[in-house]
Amino acid sequence: MSTTVAVGATLVDGPPPREATVRRLYHRSRGNAQCAMHAAESRWD
């Protein structure tokens, strides 16, 4: 199970309705956590 794919799919589908679940994925992927967070915020802002 690839965390990156799960996060990518969520971002493509639209704003994550379950922030808790998304945050869990981000926590697992520490290296890309901040980058993904900023990318998501700028996309949905």
mmCIF file of the N, C-alpha and C atoms, coordinates in Angstrom:
data_MODEL
# 
_entry.id   MODEL 
# 
loop_
_atom_site.group_PDB 
_atom_site.id 
_atom_site.type_symbol 
_atom_site.label_atom_id 
_atom_site.label_alt_id 
_atom_site.label_comp_id 
_atom_site.label_asym_id 
_atom_site.label_entity_id 
_atom_site.label_seq_id 
_atom_site.pdbx_PDB_ins_code 
_atom_site.Cartn_x 
_atom_site.Cartn_y 
_atom_site.Cartn_z 
_atom_site.occupancy 
_atom_site.B_iso_or_equiv 
_atom_site.pdbx_formal_charge 
_atom_site.auth_seq_id 
_atom_site.auth_comp_id 
_atom_site.auth_asym_id 
_atom_site.auth_atom_id 
_atom_site.pdbx_PDB_model_num 
ATOM 1   N N  . MET A 1 1  ? 0.857   -1.199 0.000  1.00 0.00 ? 1  MET A N  1 
ATOM 2   C CA . MET A 1 1  ? 0.000   0.000  0.000  1.00 0.00 ? 1  MET A CA 1 
ATOM 3   C C  . MET A 1 1  ? 0.888   1.242  0.000  1.00 0.00 ? 1  MET A C  1 
ATOM 4   N N  . SER A 1 2  ? 0.728   2.058  -0.980 1.00 0.00 ? 2  SER A N  1 
ATOM 5   C CA . SER A 1 2  ? 1.587   3.233  -1.102 1.00 0.00 ? 2  SER A CA 1 
ATOM 6   C C  . SER A 1 2  ? 0.903   4.467  -0.531 1.00 0.00 ? 2  SER A C  1 
ATOM 7   N N  . THR A 1 3  ? 1.547   5.070  0.463  1.00 0.00 ? 3  THR A N  1 
ATOM 8   C CA . THR A 1 3  ? 0.981   6.271  1.081  1.00 0.00 ? 3  THR A CA 1 
ATOM 9   C C  . THR A 1 3  ? 0.932   7.417  0.074  1.00 0.00 ? 3  THR A C  1 
ATOM 10  N N  . THR A 1 4  ? 1.972   7.522  -0.739 1.00 0.00 ? 4  THR A N  1 
ATOM 11  C CA . THR A 1 4  ? 2.041   8.605  -1.718 1.00 0.00 ? 4  THR A CA 1 
ATOM 12  C C  . THR A 1 4  ? 0.853   8.554  -2.667 1.00 0.00 ? 4  THR A C  1 
ATOM 13  N N  . VAL A 1 5  ? 0.506   7.368  -3.124 1.00 0.00 ? 5  VAL A N  1 
ATOM 14  C CA . VAL A 1 5  ? -0.620  7.214  -4.047 1.00 0.00 ? 5  VAL A CA 1 
ATOM 15  C C  . VAL A 1 5  ? -1.915  7.626  -3.362 1.00 0.00 ? 5  VAL A C  1 
ATOM 16  N N  . ALA A 1 6  ? -2.080  7.231  -2.104 1.00 0.00 ? 6  ALA A N  1 
ATOM 17  C CA . ALA A 1 6  ? -3.302  7.560  -1.363 1.00 0.00 ? 6  ALA A CA 1 
ATOM 18  C C  . ALA A 1 6  ? -3.434  9.075  -1.223 1.00 0.00 ? 6  ALA A C  1 
ATOM 19  N N  . VAL A 1 7  ? -2.350  9.734  -0.839 1.00 0.00 ? 7  VAL A N  1 
ATOM 20  C CA . VAL A 1 7  ? -2.381  11.188 -0.677 1.00 0.00 ? 7  VAL A CA 1 
ATOM 21  C C  . VAL A 1 7  ? -2.640  11.854 -2.017 1.00 0.00 ? 7  VAL A C  1 
ATOM 22  N N  . GLY A 1 8  ? -1.946  11.398 -3.056 1.00 0.00 ? 8  GLY A N  1 
ATOM 23  C CA . GLY A 1 8  ? -2.122  11.980 -4.382 1.00 0.00 ? 8  GLY A CA 1 
ATOM 24  C C  . GLY A 1 8  ? -3.551  11.856 -4.859 1.00 0.00 ? 8  GLY A C  1 
ATOM 25  N N  . ALA A 1 9  ? -4.143  10.696 -4.670 1.00 0.00 ? 9  ALA A N  1 
ATOM 26  C CA . ALA A 1 9  ? -5.520  10.473 -5.109 1.00 0.00 ? 9  ALA A CA 1 
ATOM 27  C C  . ALA A 1 9  ? -6.467  11.410 -4.370 1.00 0.00 ? 9  ALA A C  1 
ATOM 28  N N  . THR A 1 10 ? -6.216  11.594 -3.065 1.00 0.00 ? 10 THR A N  1 
ATOM 29  C CA . THR A 1 10 ? -7.078  12.474 -2.268 1.00 0.00 ? 10 THR A CA 1 
ATOM 30  C C  . THR A 1 10 ? -6.991  13.905 -2.790 1.00 0.00 ? 10 THR A C  1 
ATOM 31  N N  . LEU A 1 11 ? -5.784  14.363 -3.069 1.00 0.00 ? 11 LEU A N  1 
ATOM 32  C CA . LEU A 1 11 ? -5.605  15.733 -3.543 1.00 0.00 ? 11 LEU A CA 1 
ATOM 33  C C  . LEU A 1 11 ? -6.255  15.920 -4.914 1.00 0.00 ? 11 LEU A C  1 
ATOM 34  N N  . VAL A 1 12 ? -6.167  14.909 -5.765 1.00 0.00 ? 12 VAL A N  1 
ATOM 35  C CA . VAL A 1 12 ? -6.738  15.009 -7.112 1.00 0.00 ? 12 VAL A CA 1 
ATOM 36  C C  . VAL A 1 12 ? -8.263  15.016 -7.048 1.00 0.00 ? 12 VAL A C  1 
ATOM 37  N N  . ASP A 1 13 ? -8.824  14.166 -6.197 1.00 0.00 ? 13 ASP A N  1 
ATOM 38  C CA . ASP A 1 13 ? -10.283 14.069 -6.096 1.00 0.00 ? 13 ASP A CA 1 
ATOM 39  C C  . ASP A 1 13 ? -10.888 15.381 -5.611 1.00 0.00 ? 13 ASP A C  1 
ATOM 40  N N  . GLY A 1 14 ? -10.224 16.044 -4.675 1.00 0.00 ? 14 GLY A N  1 
ATOM 41  C CA . GLY A 1 14 ? -10.740 17.302 -4.161 1.00 0.00 ? 14 GLY A CA 1 
ATOM 42  C C  . GLY A 1 14 ? -10.305 17.524 -2.731 1.00 0.00 ? 14 GLY A C  1 
ATOM 43  N N  . PRO A 1 15 ? -10.806 18.566 -2.102 1.00 0.00 ? 15 PRO A N  1 
ATOM 44  C CA . PRO A 1 15 ? -10.440 18.873 -0.719 1.00 0.00 ? 15 PRO A CA 1 
ATOM 45  C C  . PRO A 1 15 ? -10.715 17.677 0.188  1.00 0.00 ? 15 PRO A C  1 
ATOM 46  N N  . PRO A 1 16 ? -9.721  17.231 0.958  1.00 0.00 ? 16 PRO A N  1 
ATOM 47  C CA . PRO A 1 16 ? -9.892  16.085 1.840  1.00 0.00 ? 16 PRO A CA 1 
ATOM 48  C C  . PRO A 1 16 ? -10.959 16.332 2.894  1.00 0.00 ? 16 PRO A C  1 
ATOM 49  N N  . PRO A 1 17 ? -12.052 15.563 2.880  1.00 0.00 ? 17 PRO A N  1 
ATOM 50  C CA . PRO A 1 17 ? -13.123 15.728 3.852  1.00 0.00 ? 17 PRO A CA 1 
ATOM 51  C C  . PRO A 1 17 ? -12.728 15.222 5.223  1.00 0.00 ? 17 PRO A C  1 
ATOM 52  N N  . ARG A 1 18 ? -11.752 14.313 5.262  1.00 0.00 ? 18 ARG A N  1 
ATOM 53  C CA . ARG A 1 18 ? -11.323 13.745 6.540  1.00 0.00 ? 18 ARG A CA 1 
ATOM 54  C C  . ARG A 1 18 ? -9.896  14.179 6.814  1.00 0.00 ? 18 ARG A C  1 
ATOM 55  N N  . GLU A 1 19 ? -9.743  15.342 7.450  1.00 0.00 ? 19 GLU A N  1 
ATOM 56  C CA . GLU A 1 19 ? -8.401  15.862 7.716  1.00 0.00 ? 19 GLU A CA 1 
ATOM 57  C C  . GLU A 1 19 ? -7.609  14.915 8.604  1.00 0.00 ? 19 GLU A C  1 
ATOM 58  N N  . ALA A 1 20 ? -8.291  14.270 9.551  1.00 0.00 ? 20 ALA A N  1 
ATOM 59  C CA . ALA A 1 20 ? -7.606  13.353 10.463 1.00 0.00 ? 20 ALA A CA 1 
ATOM 60  C C  . ALA A 1 20 ? -6.921  12.232 9.684  1.00 0.00 ? 20 ALA A C  1 
ATOM 61  N N  . THR A 1 21 ? -7.655  11.648 8.734  1.00 0.00 ? 21 THR A N  1 
ATOM 62  C CA . THR A 1 21 ? -7.099  10.557 7.931  1.00 0.00 ? 21 THR A CA 1 
ATOM 63  C C  . THR A 1 21 ? -5.950  11.061 7.070  1.00 0.00 ? 21 THR A C  1 
ATOM 64  N N  . VAL A 1 22 ? -6.137  12.214 6.468  1.00 0.00 ? 22 VAL A N  1 
ATOM 65  C CA . VAL A 1 22 ? -5.092  12.782 5.617  1.00 0.00 ? 22 VAL A CA 1 
ATOM 66  C C  . VAL A 1 22 ? -3.852  13.091 6.438  1.00 0.00 ? 22 VAL A C  1 
ATOM 67  N N  . ARG A 1 23 ? -4.065  13.645 7.635  1.00 0.00 ? 23 ARG A N  1 
ATOM 68  C CA . ARG A 1 23 ? -2.921  13.971 8.492  1.00 0.00 ? 23 ARG A CA 1 
ATOM 69  C C  . ARG A 1 23 ? -2.148  12.714 8.860  1.00 0.00 ? 23 ARG A C  1 
ATOM 70  N N  . ARG A 1 24 ? -2.857  11.600 9.052  1.00 0.00 ? 24 ARG A N  1 
ATOM 71  C CA . ARG A 1 24 ? -2.171  10.339 9.368  1.00 0.00 ? 24 ARG A CA 1 
ATOM 72  C C  . ARG A 1 24 ? -1.224  9.966  8.237  1.00 0.00 ? 24 ARG A C  1 
ATOM 73  N N  . LEU A 1 25 ? -1.703  10.105 7.006  1.00 0.00 ? 25 LEU A N  1 
ATOM 74  C CA . LEU A 1 25 ? -0.872  9.779  5.848  1.00 0.00 ? 25 LEU A CA 1 
ATOM 75  C C  . LEU A 1 25 ? 0.331   10.713 5.792  1.00 0.00 ? 25 LEU A C  1 
ATOM 76  N N  . TYR A 1 26 ? 0.110   11.983 6.078  1.00 0.00 ? 26 TYR A N  1 
ATOM 77  C CA . TYR A 1 26 ? 1.204   12.946 6.062  1.00 0.00 ? 26 TYR A CA 1 
ATOM 78  C C  . TYR A 1 26 ? 2.238   12.599 7.124  1.00 0.00 ? 26 TYR A C  1 
ATOM 79  N N  . HIS A 1 27 ? 1.746   12.208 8.313  1.00 0.00 ? 27 HIS A N  1 
ATOM 80  C CA . HIS A 1 27 ? 2.659   11.860 9.397  1.00 0.00 ? 27 HIS A CA 1 
ATOM 81  C C  . HIS A 1 27 ? 3.520   10.664 9.008  1.00 0.00 ? 27 HIS A C  1 
ATOM 82  N N  . ARG A 1 28 ? 2.929   9.713  8.283  1.00 0.00 ? 28 ARG A N  1 
ATOM 83  C CA . ARG A 1 28 ? 3.689   8.537  7.855  1.00 0.00 ? 28 ARG A CA 1 
ATOM 84  C C  . ARG A 1 28 ? 4.770   8.953  6.868  1.00 0.00 ? 28 ARG A C  1 
ATOM 85  N N  . SER A 1 29 ? 4.455   9.904  6.029  1.00 0.00 ? 29 SER A N  1 
ATOM 86  C CA . SER A 1 29 ? 5.432   10.369 5.047  1.00 0.00 ? 29 SER A CA 1 
ATOM 87  C C  . SER A 1 29 ? 6.013   11.700 5.515  1.00 0.00 ? 29 SER A C  1 
ATOM 88  N N  . ARG A 1 30 ? 6.900   11.634 6.499  1.00 0.00 ? 30 ARG A N  1 
ATOM 89  C CA . ARG A 1 30 ? 7.450   12.858 7.098  1.00 0.00 ? 30 ARG A CA 1 
ATOM 90  C C  . ARG A 1 30 ? 8.148   13.733 6.062  1.00 0.00 ? 30 ARG A C  1 
ATOM 91  N N  . GLY A 1 31 ? 8.911   13.102 5.171  1.00 0.00 ? 31 GLY A N  1 
ATOM 92  C CA . GLY A 1 31 ? 9.680   13.866 4.190  1.00 0.00 ? 31 GLY A CA 1 
ATOM 93  C C  . GLY A 1 31 ? 8.804   14.769 3.333  1.00 0.00 ? 31 GLY A C  1 
ATOM 94  N N  . ASN A 1 32 ? 7.639   14.265 2.901  1.00 0.00 ? 32 ASN A N  1 
ATOM 95  C CA . ASN A 1 32 ? 6.780   15.031 2.000  1.00 0.00 ? 32 ASN A CA 1 
ATOM 96  C C  . ASN A 1 32 ? 5.610   15.684 2.737  1.00 0.00 ? 32 ASN A C  1 
ATOM 97  N N  . ALA A 1 33 ? 5.577   15.535 4.062  1.00 0.00 ? 33 ALA A N  1 
ATOM 98  C CA . ALA A 1 33 ? 4.437   16.034 4.837  1.00 0.00 ? 33 ALA A CA 1 
ATOM 99  C C  . ALA A 1 33 ? 4.235   17.535 4.616  1.00 0.00 ? 33 ALA A C  1 
ATOM 100 N N  . GLN A 1 34 ? 5.247   18.340 4.920  1.00 0.00 ? 34 GLN A N  1 
ATOM 101 C CA . GLN A 1 34 ? 5.108   19.790 4.806  1.00 0.00 ? 34 GLN A CA 1 
ATOM 102 C C  . GLN A 1 34 ? 4.853   20.201 3.359  1.00 0.00 ? 34 GLN A C  1 
ATOM 103 N N  . CYS A 1 35 ? 5.563   19.587 2.442  1.00 0.00 ? 35 CYS A N  1 
ATOM 104 C CA . CYS A 1 35 ? 5.401   19.928 1.025  1.00 0.00 ? 35 CYS A CA 1 
ATOM 105 C C  . CYS A 1 35 ? 3.969   19.647 0.570  1.00 0.00 ? 35 CYS A C  1 
ATOM 106 N N  . ALA A 1 36 ? 3.461   18.481 0.922  1.00 0.00 ? 36 ALA A N  1 
ATOM 107 C CA . ALA A 1 36 ? 2.100   18.116 0.528  1.00 0.00 ? 36 ALA A CA 1 
ATOM 108 C C  . ALA A 1 36 ? 1.087   19.057 1.174  1.00 0.00 ? 36 ALA A C  1 
ATOM 109 N N  . MET A 1 37 ? 1.311   19.389 2.442  1.00 0.00 ? 37 MET A N  1 
ATOM 110 C CA . MET A 1 37 ? 0.403   20.292 3.150  1.00 0.00 ? 37 MET A CA 1 
ATOM 111 C C  . MET A 1 37 ? 0.330   21.628 2.424  1.00 0.00 ? 37 MET A C  1 
ATOM 112 N N  . HIS A 1 38 ? 1.483   22.201 2.127  1.00 0.00 ? 38 HIS A N  1 
ATOM 113 C CA . HIS A 1 38 ? 1.513   23.501 1.459  1.00 0.00 ? 38 HIS A CA 1 
ATOM 114 C C  . HIS A 1 38 ? 0.887   23.421 0.069  1.00 0.00 ? 38 HIS A C  1 
ATOM 115 N N  . ALA A 1 39 ? 1.144   22.341 -0.636 1.00 0.00 ? 39 ALA A N  1 
ATOM 116 C CA . ALA A 1 39 ? 0.583   22.174 -1.977 1.00 0.00 ? 39 ALA A CA 1 
ATOM 117 C C  . ALA A 1 39 ? -0.938  22.113 -1.903 1.00 0.00 ? 39 ALA A C  1 
ATOM 118 N N  . ALA A 1 40 ? -1.444  21.362 -0.926 1.00 0.00 ? 40 ALA A N  1 
ATOM 119 C CA . ALA A 1 40 ? -2.896  21.221 -0.781 1.00 0.00 ? 40 ALA A CA 1 
ATOM 120 C C  . ALA A 1 40 ? -3.523  22.566 -0.407 1.00 0.00 ? 40 ALA A C  1 
ATOM 121 N N  . GLU A 1 41 ? -2.894  23.277 0.531  1.00 0.00 ? 41 GLU A N  1 
ATOM 122 C CA . GLU A 1 41 ? -3.446  24.563 0.964  1.00 0.00 ? 41 GLU A CA 1 
ATOM 123 C C  . GLU A 1 41 ? -3.508  25.558 -0.193 1.00 0.00 ? 41 GLU A C  1 
ATOM 124 N N  . SER A 1 42 ? -2.440  25.620 -0.984 1.00 0.00 ? 42 SER A N  1 
ATOM 125 C CA . SER A 1 42 ? -2.420  26.576 -2.096 1.00 0.00 ? 42 SER A CA 1 
ATOM 126 C C  . SER A 1 42 ? -3.438  26.180 -3.164 1.00 0.00 ? 42 SER A C  1 
ATOM 127 N N  . ARG A 1 43 ? -3.657  24.879 -3.338 1.00 0.00 ? 43 ARG A N  1 
ATOM 128 C CA . ARG A 1 43 ? -4.618  24.420 -4.350 1.00 0.00 ? 43 ARG A CA 1 
ATOM 129 C C  . ARG A 1 43 ? -6.047  24.779 -3.961 1.00 0.00 ? 43 ARG A C  1 
ATOM 130 N N  . TRP A 1 44 ? -6.399  24.550 -2.703 1.00 0.00 ? 44 TRP A N  1 
ATOM 131 C CA . TRP A 1 44 ? -7.798  24.738 -2.286 1.00 0.00 ? 44 TRP A CA 1 
ATOM 132 C C  . TRP A 1 44 ? -8.033  26.130 -1.702 1.00 0.00 ? 44 TRP A C  1 
ATOM 133 N N  . ASP A 1 45 ? -7.005  26.956 -1.661 1.00 0.00 ? 45 ASP A N  1 
ATOM 134 C CA . ASP A 1 45 ? -7.175  28.291 -1.083 1.00 0.00 ? 45 ASP A CA 1 
ATOM 135 C C  . ASP A 1 45 ? -7.911  29.195 -2.080 1.00 0.00 ? 45 ASP A C  1 
# 
